[in-house]
Amino acid sequence: MSKIESNVAVPAGVQLPIYMDNHATSQLDPRVLEAMMPYFTTKFGNAASRNHSFGWEAEQGVETAREQIASLIGATAKEIIFTSGATESNNLALKGVAEMYRERGNHIITQVTEHKAVLDTCKRLEKQGFRVTYLPVKADGLIDMEDLKRAMDDKTILVSIMWANNEIGVLQPIAEIGKLCHERGVLFHTDAVQAVGKVPVNVIADNVDLLSLSGHKIYGPKGVGALYVRRRNPRVQVAAQIDGGGHERGMRSGTLNVPGIVGLGKACEIAQQEMAAEAKQLAHLRDRLKAKLESELDYIHVNGSMEHHLPGNLNMSFVYVEGESLLMGIHEIAVSSGSACTSATLEPSYVLKALGLGDDVAHSSIRFGIGRYNTEAEIDYTAAKVIDVVKKLRELSPLYEMVKDGIDLSKIEWAAH
Ligand SMILES: *Cc1c(COP(=O)(O)O)cnc(C)c1O
């Protein structure tokens, strides 16, 4: 790993460190905190207490949130089941459907670039006798609809394809998938954590049967999420995975996290009001960052289709730069790398590998997750800093020098070491 000196002036108004990792989590919106506060203090009742005003007040807060969430995704309030987050929502959707529809079939279809909350759940279901097809993705990160059609058989009960990918920001053709699933009588679940509140989502128009969402990715609190479960055409049932008390129409027992739920509801309400304008602003910032990087650096490329893309996402590979050194060089900007720290080793991201990237290029990739609180000045500083660090690292890179000298690296026979 190389450590380099980089002194890029910090513009007025920019505070370090800069947070640009909004796919990992997002800052709580102050308006959300304000809505939550009373439910920590005076309105502390248990939403299941039916005998007094403390309970009614808490229940009122929960029901308002249910309406706010339903409204954002085109559902009805009764179709919203509260959970501890999208990891639980994904578990409940997949395991709940698998258990409930086992008589009908044992085949599930998903894709290789799903979040671990879906992939690991599928692995467990495989151990229990379910058959899972993991669809590949094309170089642009999108699934091939023909692959999906071919994978479906008379034992297929569920398709689970995420709306927006958390690493590369690619939006899958959800409406097309939903239509196909409904034609074939197969249930359709989507992990929409990164899509809800960022792009228009409508479970009716897009034929979605189950949808997972999470509070902390949309400027709401951590530890709260929801699962949409369709009640009509078709009426979907999921077997509870947590028993006791029969809360949430028997699908998810446990005393409700009332302040969290109120916060999630408020976050959805804000998203609904501001999404159109915010998406424009985020796309503007993202395109500005991309343009600046591309104007100053060669051998860089964007990962994932830019045509089907989340507004605030930019995932870029900086070839001939060592990923760890690059991240070190820009350490006061919080971003994610194309490496996943699984156990003690640094593994290249399985999502980037699924696009066909080699390990080196995956490691030298950065995910910029631009969000509500990022400013143009922060973008400009980030661009300047990345450009400076990449240029300096490349000065130290023999590979880059050889490429610049016109040597075809693929023709070189490397000595064994
Ligand atoms: C963050 C995330 C999850 C997990 O959500 P939690 O609420 O943190 O459990 C699931 N899927 C995607 C795509 C995510 O980005």
PDBQT file of the ligand as one rigid body, heavy atoms in Angstrom, charges set to zero:
ROOT
HETATM    1  C1  LIG A 501     -29.528  -1.700   3.912  1.00  0.00    +0.000 C 
HETATM    2  C2  LIG A 501     -30.162  -2.714   3.051  1.00  0.00    +0.000 A 
HETATM    3  C3  LIG A 501     -30.826  -3.827   3.591  1.00  0.00    +0.000 A 
HETATM    4  C4  LIG A 501     -30.875  -4.085   5.083  1.00  0.00    +0.000 C 
HETATM    5  O1  LIG A 501     -31.712  -3.189   5.733  1.00  0.00    +0.000 OA
HETATM    6  P1  LIG A 501     -31.658  -3.043   7.327  1.00  0.00    +0.000 P 
HETATM    7  O2  LIG A 501     -32.847  -2.225   7.641  1.00  0.00    +0.000 OA
HETATM    8  O3  LIG A 501     -30.370  -2.362   7.629  1.00  0.00    +0.000 OA
HETATM    9  O4  LIG A 501     -31.742  -4.414   7.895  1.00  0.00    +0.000 OA
HETATM   10  C5  LIG A 501     -31.419  -4.706   2.727  1.00  0.00    +0.000 A 
HETATM   11  N1  LIG A 501     -31.370  -4.534   1.389  1.00  0.00    +0.000 NA
HETATM   12  C6  LIG A 501     -30.748  -3.483   0.835  1.00  0.00    +0.000 A 
HETATM   13  C7  LIG A 501     -30.751  -3.337  -0.648  1.00  0.00    +0.000 C 
HETATM   14  C8  LIG A 501     -30.119  -2.544   1.642  1.00  0.00    +0.000 A 
HETATM   15  O5  LIG A 501     -29.487  -1.515   1.077  1.00  0.00    +0.000 OA
ENDROOT
TORSDOF 0
